[in-house]
Amino acid sequence: MGGNDQEEGQQSDQQPVSTDIEDRREPQKASIEIVETDFLLGDSVTAPPDGQIPWITAEVENTTSVAHGWVRTEIRLYDSDDTILESREGYVDYIPANTLWKDYIRYYTETPDRLNRIETRIVDSDPTVDGRVIEDATVISSDMTVDPEGGVDLAVEVDLNGIEPNAVTVIGLFYDDQGRFRGTVSDVDTNPSETVAVSAGTISIRTPPNLETQQVTSHDVVVLDGGV
């Protein structure tokens, strides 16, 4: 990255990752759109014996060639009379360029037959990513733990390889067995050293246990100079 060749004696307040001033002042804006909202009946620890509950699927796509910042969605559930049954929220820290985010939302109900239609709305979002990707950062080690209904946990250690940012955001990106993007966790280190170790988890990345090919099986790591 720019700044790795700083001359000895240069002032410490000139951060080596801050040379691309124009990009940092005017980050590129991404665009997202709702692709599909649906529901299916699936297994769950909350389902009655020998029964299933509705799982909502909401798909939001970043249709641009740059990453999108955080997105907050609202999912509204209606019966056949268009009476609202419940609302749920979805959230993701970051959507990579040209990527579709598929979110599963578990809906416990004793009357699943009442559910008739789903509506997804994007209630708030940030089309830009404030921090710049630290391309030279390398992952030393990572450990991912996944439970279909208990969410995901990720511990990561990153080597910044000489980069000296004021703050670092580490984002874990999760994918299912078919390579579909399923969500994120993130953590911020406001006083990073040569290496950064973070851990984060979320219960919002869930999958019906009976859908074997859609379980989260892999992850990637993005390291930002600054925040999302």
Secondary structure, DSSP 8 states (H G I E B T S, - for coil): -TTTT--TT--TTS-TT---HHHHHS-----EEEEEEEEEEE--TTS-TT--EEEEEEEEEE-SSS-B--EEEEEEEE-TT--EEEEEEEEES-B-TTEEEEEEEE---S-GGG--EEEEEEEEE-SS--SEE-TT-EEEEEEEEEETTTEEEEEEEEE-TT---S-EEEEEEEEETT--EEEEEEEEESS--SEEEEEEEES-----TT-GGGSEEEEEEEEEES--
